[in-house]
């Protein structure tokens, strides 16, 4: 009888109260409109609560309602199936892993012990998020630290003891388990060295399993797979997070150099550069793909009672993947929207704390035309900030073609001194052609050149991005005048009309003093 979705600003308790008090006048009014209100007129109160279930028996729904409503005067329960309802993942808090728990002598890596990643205790745990992990060798999933983690794995990839700590063990210790970032996520694990997954065929497997995000802390040489990997992201709408090569030269490695991939380089605790090649696909005219830095260097940790110093982009990558899982749990609309994940993750990154490494010829210079750093891209992972932005991030609707611009959003009541942070990201479109005998060819469309434009109330551009060699840009502006502003996106070049929502483009924005 009432549409509860219209008043989302009301707390749940106020909603129930507002729809509970049915007077005789309200009942009579309903009857005049043709509704049968026989029982309403005799009820002192009638709580109307909208609960949504999927893939459960109706008897279960009825018993749950009776148990949770605890209403002795409950006359009946009316259940209606809504095929168009998109479920919201619950913020699961029962039997929650204690996030502030610290490592013990027999624990795995406790990523939360690292203070400089801005991690704070949260009830989000990756619940309802499916993560595909391709790594090296067998893993020890029966360890007590994985008691709350759901694994989907072939038995041949499971080992039964903590001996011979492997690469996959360390990666998973950061990603999930008792001390990982996403302890309640579902982990789909494959051994990337298995011949049946050669040529990155594990990506096809993950796609058939409809995972929400993929972690690749593995790489290999060669440039033949960029288009295929980009196609996986573009076609199946799955973010791929991949480690850069662990050096600071110009070497290239797959799949982190693919344009649609979130590639991860590594920083030390003091935010100096640790490892990770500044990579891109040299077969593409685009110079910069999405890159983010996370802590993976010079970390003193305890793995299965062994004091180890671990380092490398392999350990930075699952920190980014785990963060994305938390973001998806908080905002399920991020599932299947890779551009939104990129925009929100980039908007939440800390682009002020990346320091030059005095022991290396590699520096991290800033490019004002794109808002990106030359080495770390969007900057350093900030878990707290990224989770906050995920709570309200959404993809706008628009269409724009070459030489035109489209409206994105208003920036109302801006105040002098406030700072606006806007990040937009988009994917390279890939087409797959079937040749013969399960042989495919992939072709890529030219990456659009899209720029952000901020207009004041007089229609004057006060700031814009102008970079043409990337698929992500960060826009920073400090307001010098009070008033209302408008953000638009300008298409400097594109061989096709860019439209959204299409899982190809998105934008994230926030203001701060």
C-alpha positions as CSV (number, residue, x, y, z in Angstrom):
1,X,0.0,0.0,0.0
2,X,2.9,2.3,0.5
3,X,6.1,2.8,-1.4
4,X,8.8,2.6,1.3
5,X,11.5,3.5,-1.3
6,X,10.3,7.1,-1.5
7,X,11.6,8.2,1.9
8,X,15.1,6.8,2.1
9,X,16.2,9.7,4.3
10,X,14.0,8.3,7.2
11,X,15.7,6.0,9.6
12,X,14.2,2.5,9.6
13,X,12.6,3.0,13.0
14,X,10.9,6.2,11.9
15,X,9.7,4.5,8.8
16,X,8.0,1.7,10.8
17,X,6.5,4.2,13.2
18,X,5.2,6.4,10.3
19,X,3.5,3.5,8.7
20,X,2.3,1.9,11.9
21,X,-0.3,4.3,13.2
22,X,-3.5,3.6,11.2
23,X,-6.4,5.7,12.4
24,X,-10.0,5.1,11.5
25,X,-9.8,8.1,9.2
26,X,-6.9,6.5,7.3
27,X,-8.8,3.2,7.1
28,X,-11.9,5.0,5.8
29,X,-9.8,6.9,3.2
30,X,-8.4,3.6,2.0
31,X,-11.8,2.1,1.7
32,X,-13.0,5.0,-0.3
33,X,-10.1,4.4,-2.7
34,X,-11.3,0.8,-3.2
35,X,-9.0,-1.0,-0.7
36,X,-10.4,-3.5,1.7
37,X,-9.5,-2.3,5.2
38,X,-11.6,-4.5,7.4
39,X,-8.8,-5.3,9.9
40,X,-7.1,-1.9,9.6
41,X,-9.9,-0.1,11.2
42,X,-9.7,-2.3,14.3
43,X,-6.0,-2.3,14.7
44,X,-4.2,0.0,17.1
45,X,-1.0,-0.3,15.0
46,X,0.1,-2.2,12.0
47,X,3.8,-2.4,11.3
48,X,4.4,-2.6,7.6
49,X,7.9,-3.8,6.9
50,X,9.4,-4.5,3.4
51,X,11.8,-7.4,3.5
52,X,13.3,-8.9,0.4
53,X,14.4,-12.5,0.0
54,X,15.7,-14.4,-3.0
55,X,16.0,-18.2,-3.6
56,X,14.4,-19.3,-0.3
57,X,11.2,-21.1,0.5
58,X,8.1,-19.0,1.3
59,X,7.7,-20.9,4.6
60,X,11.1,-19.8,5.6
61,X,10.2,-16.2,4.9
62,X,7.0,-16.5,6.9
63,X,8.7,-18.0,10.0
64,X,11.5,-15.4,9.8
65,X,9.0,-12.6,9.8
66,X,7.0,-14.0,12.7
67,X,10.2,-14.5,14.7
68,X,11.7,-11.1,14.0
69,X,8.5,-9.0,14.2
70,X,7.6,-10.5,17.6
71,X,4.0,-9.2,17.1
72,X,1.3,-11.2,19.0
73,X,-1.4,-9.3,17.2
74,X,-0.1,-10.2,13.7
75,X,-3.2,-11.2,11.7
76,X,-1.6,-12.2,8.5
77,X,1.5,-12.0,6.4
78,X,1.3,-11.1,2.7
79,X,4.2,-12.2,0.5
80,X,4.7,-10.9,-3.0
81,X,7.3,-12.0,-5.4
82,X,9.2,-9.2,-7.2
83,X,11.2,-10.5,-10.1
84,X,12.8,-7.1,-10.8
85,X,14.1,-6.6,-7.3
86,X,17.9,-6.3,-7.1
87,X,19.1,-7.5,-3.7
88,X,21.3,-5.4,-1.5
89,X,24.1,-7.4,0.2
90,X,23.7,-7.3,4.0
91,X,26.3,-5.7,6.2
92,X,26.9,-9.1,7.9
93,X,27.7,-8.6,11.6
94,X,26.9,-12.0,13.2
95,X,30.0,-14.0,14.0
96,X,32.0,-11.2,12.6
97,X,35.8,-11.5,12.5
98,X,37.2,-9.1,15.1
99,X,39.0,-6.5,13.0
100,X,41.2,-5.1,15.7
101,X,42.6,-8.4,16.6
102,X,46.4,-8.5,16.4
103,X,48.7,-11.2,15.1
104,X,50.0,-14.0,17.3
105,X,53.0,-16.3,16.9
106,X,51.0,-18.8,14.8
107,X,49.1,-16.2,12.7
108,X,49.4,-15.2,9.1
109,X,50.2,-11.7,7.9
110,X,48.1,-9.1,9.8
111,X,47.7,-6.4,7.2
112,X,45.8,-4.3,9.8
113,X,49.0,-4.0,11.9
114,X,50.3,-1.6,9.3
115,X,49.3,1.9,10.4
116,X,50.3,3.9,7.3
117,X,47.6,2.5,5.1
118,X,44.8,4.4,6.9
119,X,43.0,1.2,7.7
120,X,40.4,1.4,10.4
121,X,38.2,-1.3,12.0
122,X,35.1,-1.9,9.9
123,X,32.2,-4.3,9.9
124,X,32.7,-4.9,6.2
125,X,34.5,-8.2,5.6
126,X,33.9,-9.0,1.9
127,X,30.7,-10.9,2.6
128,X,28.9,-11.7,-0.6
129,X,31.8,-10.9,-2.8
130,X,33.4,-13.6,-5.1
131,X,37.2,-13.1,-5.7
132,X,39.1,-15.1,-8.3
133,X,42.8,-15.7,-7.3
134,X,45.3,-17.2,-9.7
135,X,48.6,-17.8,-8.0
136,X,51.5,-20.2,-7.7
137,X,51.2,-23.7,-6.1
138,X,49.1,-25.3,-3.5
139,X,47.6,-23.4,-0.5
140,X,46.8,-24.4,3.0
141,X,43.1,-23.5,3.3
142,X,42.4,-25.8,6.4
143,X,44.5,-23.5,8.6
144,X,42.4,-22.1,11.5
145,X,42.9,-18.6,10.1
146,X,40.6,-19.5,7.2
147,X,37.7,-20.7,9.3
148,X,35.4,-17.9,8.1
149,X,36.6,-18.0,4.5
150,X,34.7,-19.9,1.8
151,X,37.0,-21.5,-0.7
152,X,36.1,-22.9,-4.2
153,X,39.1,-24.9,-5.1
154,X,40.2,-28.2,-6.7
155,X,41.4,-30.6,-4.1
156,X,44.7,-31.1,-6.0
157,X,45.5,-27.4,-5.1
158,X,45.1,-27.9,-1.4
159,X,48.0,-28.8,0.9
160,X,47.7,-30.2,4.4
161,X,50.4,-28.6,6.4
162,X,52.1,-25.2,6.9
163,X,55.4,-26.4,5.6
164,X,57.0,-24.9,2.5
165,X,55.3,-21.5,2.7
166,X,54.6,-20.5,-0.9
167,X,53.8,-17.4,-2.9
168,X,50.0,-18.2,-2.9
169,X,50.0,-18.6,0.9
170,X,51.4,-15.1,1.5
171,X,49.1,-13.5,-1.1
172,X,46.0,-15.0,0.5
173,X,47.2,-14.0,4.0
174,X,46.9,-10.3,2.9
175,X,43.7,-10.8,1.0
176,X,41.6,-13.0,3.3
177,X,41.6,-15.2,6.3
178,X,41.6,-14.2,10.0
179,X,44.1,-11.3,9.4
180,X,43.3,-10.4,5.8
181,X,41.2,-7.6,4.5
182,X,38.2,-9.7,3.2
183,X,37.9,-12.7,5.6
184,X,34.3,-13.6,4.6
185,X,34.7,-13.3,0.8
186,X,34.4,-16.4,-1.4
187,X,37.8,-17.3,-2.8
188,X,38.0,-19.0,-6.2
189,X,41.6,-20.2,-6.3
190,X,43.5,-21.8,-9.2
191,X,47.1,-22.7,-9.6
192,X,48.3,-20.6,-12.5
193,X,51.1,-23.1,-13.2
194,X,48.5,-25.8,-14.0
195,X,48.9,-26.6,-17.8
196,X,45.1,-26.5,-18.2
197,X,45.2,-22.8,-17.4
198,X,48.1,-21.9,-19.7
199,X,47.7,-18.8,-21.8
200,X,45.6,-17.1,-19.0
201,X,42.8,-19.5,-19.4
202,X,42.0,-19.1,-15.7
203,X,40.5,-15.8,-16.7
204,X,37.9,-17.7,-18.7
205,X,37.3,-19.9,-15.7
206,X,36.8,-17.0,-13.4
207,X,34.4,-15.4,-15.9
208,X,32.2,-18.6,-16.0
209,X,32.2,-18.6,-12.2
210,X,30.9,-14.9,-12.3
211,X,33.5,-13.7,-9.9
212,X,33.3,-10.0,-8.9
213,X,37.0,-9.2,-8.9
214,X,40.2,-11.0,-9.9
215,X,43.6,-10.9,-8.1
216,X,46.7,-11.7,-10.2
217,X,49.9,-11.5,-8.3
218,X,51.6,-13.3,-11.2
219,X,53.0,-12.1,-14.4
220,X,54.9,-13.3,-17.5
221,X,56.8,-11.7,-20.4
222,X,55.3,-11.1,-23.8
223,X,52.8,-8.7,-25.2
224,X,50.4,-11.0,-27.0
225,X,47.7,-11.2,-24.3
226,X,46.9,-7.5,-23.8
227,X,43.9,-7.4,-26.0
228,X,42.6,-10.7,-24.7
229,X,42.9,-9.5,-21.1
230,X,41.3,-6.2,-21.9
231,X,38.5,-8.1,-23.6
232,X,37.8,-10.2,-20.4
233,X,37.4,-6.9,-18.4
234,X,35.3,-5.2,-21.1
235,X,33.1,-8.2,-22.0
236,X,32.5,-9.7,-18.5
237,X,32.7,-6.5,-16.5
238,X,35.2,-7.9,-14.0
239,X,37.9,-5.7,-12.5
240,X,41.3,-7.4,-12.8
241,X,44.0,-6.3,-10.2
242,X,47.4,-7.3,-11.3
243,X,50.9,-6.8,-9.9
244,X,53.6,-4.9,-11.8
245,X,56.9,-6.5,-12.5
246,X,59.2,-6.3,-9.4
247,X,61.8,-4.0,-10.8
248,X,62.2,-0.3,-11.7
249,X,63.3,-0.7,-15.3
250,X,61.2,-0.4,-18.4
251,X,60.5,-4.1,-18.7
252,X,57.0,-5.1,-19.5
253,X,54.9,-7.9,-18.0
254,X,51.5,-9.3,-18.5
255,X,48.8,-8.8,-17.5
256,X,49.5,-5.6,-15.6
257,X,50.3,-3.7,-18.8
258,X,46.8,-4.2,-20.2
259,X,44.9,-1.0,-20.5
260,X,41.7,-2.1,-18.7
261,X,43.6,-3.6,-15.8
262,X,44.2,-2.0,-12.3
263,X,48.0,-2.5,-12.0
264,X,49.7,-2.2,-8.6
265,X,53.2,-1.0,-7.7
266,X,54.7,-1.2,-4.3
267,X,55.8,1.4,-1.7
268,X,57.7,1.2,1.6
269,X,56.3,2.1,5.0
270,X,57.7,5.6,4.6
271,X,56.0,6.0,1.2
272,X,59.2,5.8,-0.8
273,X,59.2,3.7,-4.0
274,X,59.8,0.0,-3.4
275,X,59.2,-1.9,-6.6
276,X,57.1,-2.0,-9.7
277,X,57.8,-1.1,-13.3
278,X,56.1,1.9,-14.7
279,X,54.3,-0.2,-17.3
280,X,52.0,0.1,-20.3
281,X,51.2,-1.7,-23.5
282,X,53.7,-0.4,-26.1
283,X,51.4,-1.6,-28.9
284,X,48.9,1.0,-27.8
285,X,49.4,4.8,-28.3
286,X,48.2,5.3,-24.7
287,X,51.1,5.9,-22.3
288,X,49.5,5.5,-18.9
289,X,47.2,2.7,-17.7
290,X,45.5,2.6,-14.3
291,X,48.2,2.3,-11.6
292,X,47.9,2.5,-7.8
293,X,50.6,2.0,-5.2
294,X,50.1,-0.1,-2.0
295,X,52.3,-1.2,0.8
296,X,54.3,-4.2,-0.2
297,X,57.9,-3.3,0.7
298,X,60.1,-4.0,3.7
299,X,57.3,-5.5,5.9
300,X,58.2,-7.5,8.9
301,X,55.5,-10.1,9.3
302,X,54.9,-13.4,10.9
303,X,53.7,-16.3,8.7
304,X,53.0,-19.6,10.5
305,X,55.3,-18.7,13.3
306,X,58.1,-17.7,11.0
307,X,59.4,-14.2,11.2
308,X,59.8,-13.1,7.6
309,X,60.5,-9.9,5.7
310,X,58.3,-9.9,2.7
311,X,58.3,-7.4,-0.2
312,X,57.1,-6.9,-3.7
313,X,54.1,-6.0,-5.7
314,X,52.7,-9.5,-5.2
315,X,51.9,-8.5,-1.6
316,X,50.7,-5.0,-2.5
317,X,48.2,-6.3,-5.1
318,X,45.9,-8.3,-2.7
319,X,45.6,-5.2,-0.5
320,X,44.0,-3.4,-3.4
321,X,41.8,-6.4,-4.3
322,X,40.7,-6.8,-0.7
323,X,39.8,-3.1,-0.6
324,X,37.7,-3.5,-3.7
325,X,35.9,-6.4,-2.1
326,X,35.0,-4.3,0.9
327,X,33.8,-1.5,-1.4
328,X,31.6,-3.9,-3.3
329,X,30.1,-5.2,-0.1
330,X,29.3,-1.7,1.0
331,X,28.0,-0.7,-2.4
332,X,26.8,-3.7,-4.5
333,X,26.2,-1.4,-7.5
334,X,30.0,-1.6,-8.0
335,X,29.8,-5.2,-9.0
336,X,29.9,-5.3,-12.8
337,X,30.9,-1.7,-13.1
338,X,34.6,-1.7,-13.6
339,X,34.8,2.0,-14.5
340,X,33.0,2.9,-11.2
341,X,35.5,0.7,-9.3
342,X,38.4,2.5,-11.0
343,X,36.9,6.0,-10.5
344,X,36.1,5.4,-6.8
345,X,39.4,3.7,-6.0
346,X,41.4,6.4,-7.8
347,X,39.3,9.2,-6.1
348,X,40.1,7.7,-2.7
349,X,43.8,7.3,-3.3
350,X,46.3,9.5,-1.4
351,X,48.2,11.5,-4.0
352,X,50.1,13.6,-1.6
353,X,52.3,11.1,0.2
354,X,54.2,9.4,-2.5
355,X,57.9,10.3,-2.0
356,X,60.8,10.1,-4.4
357,X,63.2,7.3,-3.7
358,X,66.7,8.7,-3.2
359,X,68.3,5.3,-3.8
360,X,66.8,5.0,-7.3
361,X,66.8,6.9,-10.5
362,X,63.0,6.5,-10.6
363,X,61.0,9.5,-9.5
364,X,57.3,10.1,-9.2
365,X,56.8,13.4,-10.9
366,X,53.3,15.0,-11.1
367,X,51.4,15.7,-14.3
368,X,48.9,18.5,-13.9
369,X,47.2,17.8,-17.2
370,X,46.0,14.4,-16.0
371,X,46.3,14.7,-12.2
372,X,48.4,11.5,-12.2
373,X,51.9,10.7,-11.1
374,X,54.4,9.4,-13.6
375,X,55.1,6.2,-11.6
376,X,52.3,5.6,-9.1
377,X,49.4,6.9,-11.2
378,X,46.5,7.8,-8.9
379,X,48.8,7.6,-5.8
380,X,48.8,5.4,-2.7
381,X,45.9,3.1,-1.6
382,X,43.8,4.7,1.1
383,X,41.4,2.0,2.4
384,X,39.5,4.3,4.7
385,X,38.9,7.0,2.1
386,X,38.0,4.5,-0.6
387,X,35.4,2.8,1.6
388,X,33.9,6.2,2.4
389,X,33.6,7.1,-1.3
390,X,32.2,3.7,-2.2
391,X,29.2,4.5,0.1
392,X,27.9,7.1,-2.3
393,X,29.6,6.5,-5.6
394,X,27.3,6.0,-8.6
395,X,27.6,6.1,-12.4
396,X,25.7,9.0,-14.1
397,X,23.7,8.7,-17.3
398,X,24.8,10.5,-20.4
399,X,25.9,10.3,-24.1
400,X,28.7,12.3,-25.7
401,X,30.4,12.2,-29.1
402,X,33.5,13.7,-30.5
403,X,33.7,17.5,-30.1
404,X,30.8,17.6,-27.6
405,X,30.3,17.6,-23.9
406,X,27.8,16.0,-21.5
407,X,26.5,17.1,-18.1
408,X,27.8,15.0,-15.1
409,X,26.6,16.6,-11.9
410,X,26.1,19.9,-10.0
411,X,28.4,21.2,-7.3
412,X,26.1,23.4,-5.3
413,X,26.8,26.0,-2.6
414,X,30.6,25.8,-3.0
415,X,32.6,27.8,-0.5
416,X,35.9,29.6,-0.9
417,X,38.7,27.3,0.2
418,X,36.8,24.1,-0.3
419,X,38.7,21.6,-2.5
420,X,37.0,19.5,-5.2
421,X,38.4,16.0,-6.0
422,X,37.0,14.4,-9.1
423,X,38.2,11.2,-10.8
424,X,36.8,9.7,-14.0
425,X,37.8,6.4,-15.7
426,X,36.8,4.5,-18.8
427,X,37.6,1.3,-20.6
428,X,39.1,0.4,-23.9
429,X,36.5,-1.4,-26.0
430,X,37.6,-4.8,-27.4
431,X,35.9,-6.9,-30.1
432,X,36.5,-10.6,-30.4
433,X,36.2,-12.3,-33.8
434,X,35.9,-16.1,-34.2
435,X,38.3,-17.3,-36.8
436,X,38.4,-21.1,-36.8
437,X,38.7,-24.1,-34.4
438,X,38.2,-22.1,-31.3
439,X,40.8,-19.6,-32.5
440,X,39.9,-15.9,-31.9
441,X,41.3,-12.6,-32.9
442,X,40.9,-9.4,-30.8
443,X,40.8,-5.9,-32.1
444,X,40.7,-2.8,-29.9
445,X,39.0,0.5,-30.6
446,X,41.0,3.7,-30.1
447,X,40.8,4.9,-26.5
448,X,38.6,8.0,-26.2
449,X,40.1,11.3,-25.1
450,X,37.8,12.5,-22.4
451,X,38.4,15.5,-20.2
452,X,36.7,16.9,-17.1
453,X,35.4,20.5,-17.2
454,X,34.3,22.5,-14.2
455,X,32.0,25.5,-15.1
456,X,31.0,28.4,-12.8
457,X,27.5,29.8,-12.8
458,X,28.4,32.2,-15.6
459,X,29.3,29.2,-17.9
460,X,33.0,29.9,-17.8
461,X,35.4,26.9,-17.5
462,X,37.5,27.4,-14.3
463,X,39.5,24.2,-14.5
464,X,39.8,21.2,-16.8
465,X,41.9,18.1,-17.5
466,X,43.6,18.0,-20.8
467,X,45.6,14.7,-20.9
468,X,45.1,12.6,-24.0
469,X,47.2,9.5,-23.2
470,X,45.4,7.7,-20.4
471,X,42.0,6.2,-19.4
472,X,41.9,7.8,-16.0
473,X,42.2,11.4,-14.9
474,X,42.1,13.2,-11.5
475,X,40.8,16.7,-11.3
476,X,41.7,19.0,-8.3
477,X,40.3,22.4,-7.8
478,X,40.2,24.8,-4.9
479,X,37.2,27.2,-5.0
480,X,38.1,30.9,-5.1
481,X,34.5,32.1,-5.2
482,X,31.3,31.0,-3.5
483,X,28.5,29.8,-5.7
484,X,27.2,26.9,-7.8
485,X,29.2,25.0,-10.3
486,X,28.7,22.3,-12.9
487,X,30.9,19.4,-13.9
488,X,30.9,18.2,-17.4
489,X,32.8,15.7,-19.5
490,X,34.2,16.8,-22.9
491,X,35.0,14.3,-25.7
492,X,38.0,15.6,-27.5
493,X,38.2,12.5,-29.7
494,X,36.5,9.2,-30.1
495,X,35.5,6.8,-32.9
496,X,32.2,6.1,-31.2
497,X,29.6,7.7,-29.0
498,X,30.6,7.3,-25.3
499,X,27.5,6.6,-23.2
500,X,26.9,5.7,-19.6
501,X,25.9,3.7,-17.7
502,X,27.4,1.1,-19.9
503,X,30.1,-0.3,-17.6
504,X,32.6,1.6,-19.8
505,X,32.7,5.0,-18.1
506,X,32.2,6.4,-14.6
507,X,33.1,9.3,-12.3
508,X,33.6,9.8,-8.6
509,X,33.8,13.1,-6.7
510,X,34.0,14.5,-3.2
511,X,34.6,17.8,-1.5
512,X,36.8,18.6,1.5
513,X,37.9,21.7,3.4
